[in-house]
Amino acid sequence: MGETQGAEYQQPFQDLSAWANALRKGDRRALSRAITLIESTNPSHRERARRLLERLYPHAGGAVRLGLTGTPGVGKSTFIESFGRLLIEKGERVAVLAVDPSSARTGGSILGDKTRMERLSRDANAFIRPSPSQSALGGVARRTREAILLCEAAGYGVVIVETVGVGQSETMVADMTDVFLLLIAPAGGDELQGVKRGVMEMADLIVVNKADGELAGPAQATASDYANALRLFRKRPGDPDDVPAVLPASAVTGSGLEDVLQRIAKLDSWRRAEGWRDGRRAEQDVRWMRYEIERGLSASFDASPAVVSALPDLQRRVKAGELSPEAAADAVLALFLEQKS
């Protein structure tokens, strides 16, 4: 990262205490710059981000963290815009962290969520931040969890994390949110068979989108099919009704969105009262601690001179069949540990 780009972290937010105070007062520029800082891979920026987060961490945690996934084309952005506007009408401030898919070759991403959520992005009580996935596990932006904490410290009462809906991203988002929504399109019985069971088991609420016009009937039928299928699953902890609700809704007309909101409010209220939400967040914190440990160890391993020197030859020998993958791994790990001792 060049000197010009790095300078943006120094001005006008050179003093971390003043920066943190500005962010807590709802300064959108301070929040945007803070998220840019935590997404940086520059070591000095990472240290600065850590110190900024330490100041803000005590003021985070008050929002409802809402995860949302669904296959491309199901209408996630339209749903978020309509649902976000409904929340704002109810007096909430809404932050949207939308993870864009990065190019596997160039690392570039579309970052078009503000265009796709044009009306919501213009609302003073909404904050939309698209972030490239940067090849992070599951397609979730590497520092999305830290961005959630920043948004909470800035006073946003609902933080929506939109996943690209591919690979393991659903698991990653479920591990950083309180309520996890699966958005699906109206479909027949054959299509139902193609839905990943694992995603359905993670979902706290399933919403059949596009329930309007000619699709209103099929959407209702799809909701019934999913509700029947979910009854075959084992009962879920953390749900007063044992199984997730399945609700039809239309992001275009707004029908059904009030039902979705009420269901989320009911579930979140019950989980808070039962202590389930606090327990879930505590478990999430431990898992993310281990995730950060693994990331740190991996980065240290990749930067080790002994590993850098030995790895090309070990890879060549594995490819040639001269050495088993297990033996090669043991050898390079031994070199790494010896250097660290």
C-alpha atoms as one frame of an Amber mdcrd trajectory, in Angstrom:
protein
   0.000   0.000   0.000   1.531   3.314  -1.087   2.237   6.357   1.050  -0.662
   8.331  -0.399  -3.214   5.628   0.434  -1.668   5.060   3.864  -1.942   8.749
   4.703  -5.744   8.541   4.772  -5.539   6.734   8.107  -3.657   9.630   9.688
  -5.829  12.575   8.695  -8.234  13.733   9.969  -8.420  10.813  12.455  -4.890
  10.877  13.805  -5.962  10.762  17.445  -7.598   7.402  18.193  -9.637   8.724
  21.115 -11.096  11.523  18.996 -11.734   9.037  16.187 -13.539   6.661  18.526
 -15.637   9.501  19.957 -16.610  10.711  16.485 -17.631   7.203  15.491 -19.717
   6.755  18.638 -21.563   9.980  17.814 -22.616   8.470  14.486 -20.063  10.181
  12.223 -20.457   8.143   9.019 -17.083   9.285   7.686 -15.393   8.106  10.867
 -17.152   4.745  10.545 -16.248   4.364   6.873 -12.600   5.169   7.539 -12.545
   2.765  10.481 -13.828  -0.094   8.325 -11.259   0.763   5.649  -8.598   0.605
   8.335  -9.613  -2.807   9.670  -9.726  -4.207   6.119  -6.140  -3.155   5.466
  -3.476  -5.858   5.515  -0.692  -3.369   6.280   0.842  -4.473   9.634   0.930
  -0.923  11.015  -2.717  -0.437  10.051  -3.656  -3.722  11.681  -2.065  -2.599
  14.950  -3.829   0.748  14.759  -7.114  -1.021  14.033  -6.635  -3.256  17.059
  -6.163  -0.249  19.334  -9.194   1.512  17.877 -11.328  -1.596  18.388 -10.174
  -1.865  22.000 -11.601   1.606  22.648 -14.905   0.769  20.965 -15.442  -2.825
  22.094 -17.171  -1.871  25.394 -19.738   0.120  23.414 -20.563  -2.672  20.929
 -22.953  -5.593  21.246 -26.289  -3.793  21.398 -27.544  -4.506  17.890 -29.527
  -7.367  16.451 -27.073  -9.104  14.134 -28.977 -10.437  11.167 -27.376 -12.764
   8.607 -28.934 -13.271   5.195 -28.098 -15.757   2.475 -29.649 -17.076  -0.700
 -28.648 -18.144  -4.169 -27.816 -15.455  -6.765 -30.976 -14.043  -8.347 -33.234
 -14.725  -5.390 -33.528 -10.997  -4.697 -31.298 -10.476  -1.662 -30.475  -6.840
  -2.400 -34.099  -5.934  -3.152 -35.197  -7.691   0.034 -32.575  -5.903   2.136
 -33.571  -2.529   0.709 -37.281  -3.056   1.390 -36.718  -4.658   4.787 -34.193
  -1.996   5.766 -36.630   0.783   4.912 -39.299  -0.948   7.021 -36.903  -1.079
   9.965 -36.110   2.608   9.575 -39.851   3.405   9.534 -39.991   1.608  12.891
 -37.315   3.925  14.259 -34.234   1.741  13.786 -30.850   2.701  12.352 -29.694
   0.018   9.932 -26.210  -0.982   8.786 -25.716  -3.345   5.855 -22.412  -5.173
   5.372 -22.666  -6.676   1.909 -19.867  -8.997   0.874 -19.070  -8.882  -2.831
 -17.418 -11.824  -4.590 -13.808 -11.108  -5.472 -12.251 -12.263  -8.693 -10.136
 -15.365  -8.138  -7.609 -14.034 -10.662  -7.411 -10.310 -10.007  -8.946  -9.917
  -6.552 -11.296  -7.297  -7.975 -14.963  -7.140  -7.032 -18.107  -5.465  -8.271
 -18.874  -3.466  -5.117 -22.232  -2.503  -6.553 -24.490  -2.828  -3.522 -25.070
   0.907  -3.148 -26.323   0.928  -6.719 -28.581  -2.060  -6.102 -29.920  -0.496
  -2.857 -30.187   3.040  -4.155 -33.108   4.274  -2.032 -31.819   2.750   1.192
 -28.319   4.114   0.621 -29.690   7.668   0.484 -31.389   7.388   3.890 -29.565
   9.149   6.723 -30.424   6.286   9.095 -28.861   3.629   6.861 -25.231   2.744
   6.298 -24.248   0.400   3.473 -20.737  -0.938   3.191 -19.804  -3.308   0.360
 -16.610  -5.252   1.027 -14.723  -7.586  -1.309 -14.470 -11.159  -0.064 -10.730
 -11.142  -0.843 -10.675 -14.936  -1.102 -11.445 -15.253   2.607 -12.867 -18.568
   3.797 -16.437 -18.958   2.649 -16.451 -15.725   0.676 -16.980 -13.586   3.771
 -14.855 -10.445   3.960 -11.978 -11.091   6.343 -12.868  -8.386   8.833 -16.657
  -8.478   8.636 -16.959  -9.389  12.301 -14.906  -6.364  13.315 -17.044  -4.199
  11.024 -20.134  -5.428  12.900 -18.616  -4.225  16.177 -17.823  -0.838  14.654
 -21.385  -0.420  13.374 -22.774  -1.325  16.791 -20.479   1.195  18.487 -21.744
   3.805  16.000 -25.287   3.240  17.259 -26.849   1.064  14.571 -29.581  -1.086
  16.118 -29.726  -3.665  13.325 -26.686  -4.920  11.418 -27.437  -7.018   8.329
 -24.667  -9.172   6.886 -25.353 -10.332   3.346 -23.356 -13.301   2.113 -22.694
 -14.167  -1.524 -24.520 -17.426  -0.879 -21.891 -19.856  -2.091 -19.500 -22.366
  -0.533 -19.056 -22.161   3.229 -20.090 -18.512   3.487 -23.370 -19.480   5.159
 -21.503 -21.113   8.043 -19.240 -18.103   8.461 -22.150 -15.651   8.549 -24.146
 -17.855  10.936 -21.121 -17.786  13.240 -21.168 -14.000  13.531 -24.897 -13.209
  13.670 -27.842 -13.726  16.033 -30.575 -14.579  13.533 -29.835 -16.254  10.200
 -32.267 -15.883   7.293 -32.395 -18.098   4.226 -34.030 -16.396   1.252 -35.458
 -18.705  -1.421 -37.497 -18.286  -4.586 -40.837 -19.968  -5.372 -40.108 -23.484
  -6.643 -41.622 -26.912  -7.111 -40.977 -30.139  -5.261 -38.056 -31.123  -7.491
 -36.255 -27.873  -6.698 -36.795 -28.493  -2.994 -34.641 -31.587  -3.253 -31.721
 -29.482  -4.455 -31.579 -27.194  -1.437 -28.631 -28.011   0.811 -29.872 -29.579
   4.025 -27.021 -27.994   5.972 -28.161 -24.494   5.053 -31.733 -25.266   6.061
 -30.552 -26.611   9.402 -28.631 -23.399  10.073 -31.506 -21.104   9.125 -33.516
 -19.479  11.918 -36.098 -18.259   9.434 -36.831 -19.123   5.806 -38.410 -16.466
   3.607 -39.915 -17.318   0.221 -39.318 -14.125  -1.741 -41.113 -12.894  -4.879
 -44.542 -13.837  -3.458 -46.437 -11.448  -5.700 -48.374 -11.487  -8.976 -48.410
 -14.843 -10.714 -45.859 -16.205  -8.233 -48.010 -15.535  -5.164 -49.644 -18.978
  -5.344 -46.409 -20.909  -6.045 -44.695 -18.995  -3.229 -47.353 -20.056  -0.736
 -47.070 -23.659  -1.947 -43.278 -23.512  -1.626 -43.587 -22.200   1.928 -45.869
 -25.131   2.796 -43.462 -27.627   1.202 -40.519 -26.271   3.165 -42.498 -26.169
   6.416 -43.429 -29.830   5.960 -39.834 -30.779   5.132 -38.468 -28.979   8.200
 -40.729 -30.998  10.497 -38.693 -34.073   9.524 -35.551 -32.514  10.979 -34.613
 -32.893  14.616 -35.822 -30.201  16.996 -33.560 -27.165  17.150 -32.223 -25.620
  20.342 -32.743 -21.881  20.648 -36.163 -21.849  18.998 -39.415 -21.690  20.993
 -41.259 -23.409  18.139 -38.620 -26.154  17.683 -38.412 -25.587  13.907 -37.795
 -22.435  11.830 -40.809 -20.591  10.477 -41.284 -20.390   6.704 -42.916 -17.184
   5.508 -43.833 -15.930   2.029 -42.986 -12.290   1.309 -42.485  -9.854  -1.521
 -39.605  -7.408  -1.473 -41.250  -5.578  -4.395 -44.712  -4.981  -2.911 -43.710
  -5.200   0.747 -46.319  -7.840   1.559 -45.230 -10.247   4.270 -42.283  -8.122
   5.438 -44.116  -7.108   8.615 -44.591 -10.808   9.426 -40.873 -11.405   8.876
 -40.003  -8.519  11.203 -42.371  -9.738  13.911 -40.951 -13.254  13.714 -37.382
 -11.960  14.065 -38.399  -9.747  17.005 -40.185 -12.649  18.714 -37.227 -14.994
  18.261 -34.655 -12.434  19.400 -36.747 -11.459  22.436 -37.172 -15.092  23.494
 -33.472 -15.829  23.061 -32.462 -12.798  25.112 -34.867 -13.707  27.918 -33.639
 -17.304  28.000 -29.970 -16.263  27.977 -29.547 -18.202  24.756 -28.325 -15.248
  22.711 -25.584 -14.323  25.183 -24.460 -17.949  25.280 -24.391 -18.124  21.482
 -22.327 -14.953  21.245 -19.882 -16.256  23.842 -19.400 -19.445  21.816 -18.980
 -17.372  18.657 -16.276 -15.300  20.357 -14.318 -18.422  21.276 -14.598 -19.817
  17.739 -13.425 -16.513  16.284 -10.514 -16.413  18.710  -9.412 -19.815  17.403
  -9.985 -18.633  13.826  -7.683 -15.645  14.435  -5.082 -17.944  16.010  -5.188
 -20.166  12.932  -4.889 -17.152  10.628  -1.938 -15.835  12.618  -0.162 -19.174
  12.603  -0.764 -19.554   8.876   0.648 -16.087   8.170   3.683 -16.790  10.358
   4.201 -20.135   8.629   4.018 -18.605   5.140   6.514 -15.881   6.110   9.043
 -18.253   7.671  12.375 -18.165   5.772  12.921 -21.870   6.441   9.507 -22.707
   4.994   9.961 -20.401   1.999  13.300 -22.051   1.257  12.228 -25.665   1.670
   8.662 -25.650   0.336   9.347 -25.524  -3.449  11.551 -28.624  -3.370   9.144
 -30.515  -1.095   6.260 -29.675  -3.422   8.279 -30.861  -6.409   9.053 -34.166
  -4.685   5.387 -34.680  -3.748   4.312 -34.042  -7.350   6.951 -36.477  -8.607
   5.771 -39.170  -6.192   9.116 -39.207  -4.381   7.589 -38.166  -1.057   4.176
 -38.638   0.494   2.149 -35.511   1.343   2.172 -36.509   5.016   5.954 -36.871
   5.133   6.449 -33.564   3.321   4.086 -31.803   5.711   5.880 -33.267   8.734
   9.234 -32.135   7.324   8.220 -28.536   6.670   6.397 -28.283  10.025   9.531
 -29.529  11.780  11.571 -26.820  10.043   9.025 -24.194  11.067   8.931 -25.299
  14.723  12.723 -25.575  14.897  13.074 -22.005  13.669  10.556 -20.787  16.252
  12.198 -22.599  19.167
